[in-house]
Amino acid sequence: MDAQTRLEINHIHAPKLVEYGLIEWDEANYRVKAGPNFERIRPLLELLDQHEESLPDDWIRLGTDEEDTSGG
């Protein structure tokens, strides 16, 4: 993961997801687990996963492990 992405996750995305109760985030160990409101979005995530091939190419693909070639 490059430095810019890590910065955005740490200071923008993860805090918002915590605020909404979607995740619980252990920032020190960089670990995430489902939060108290996660079940509210599970159907949406499952729908996106089921239709992954129909999503735009520049969207994040769930269940893929793309190598980080940025050197970061």
Secondary structure in CASP SS format (residue, H / E / C, confidence):
PFRMAT SS
TARGET T0000
AUTHOR 0000-0000-0000
METHOD secondary structure of the structure
MODEL  1
M C 1.00
D C 1.00
A H 1.00
Q H 1.00
T H 1.00
R H 1.00
L H 1.00
E H 1.00
I H 1.00
N H 1.00
H H 1.00
I H 1.00
H H 1.00
A H 1.00
P H 1.00
K H 1.00
L H 1.00
V H 1.00
E H 1.00
Y C 1.00
G C 1.00
L C 1.00
I E 1.00
E E 1.00
W E 1.00
D E 1.00
E C 1.00
A C 1.00
N C 1.00
Y C 1.00
R E 1.00
V E 1.00
K E 1.00
A E 1.00
G C 1.00
P C 1.00
N C 1.00
F H 1.00
E H 1.00
R H 1.00
I H 1.00
R H 1.00
P H 1.00
L H 1.00
L H 1.00
E H 1.00
L H 1.00
L H 1.00
D H 1.00
Q H 1.00
H C 1.00
E H 1.00
E H 1.00
S H 1.00
L C 1.00
P C 1.00
D C 1.00
D C 1.00
W C 1.00
I C 1.00
R C 1.00
L C 1.00
G C 1.00
T C 1.00
D C 1.00
E C 1.00
E C 1.00
D C 1.00
T C 1.00
S C 1.00
G C 1.00
G C 1.00
END
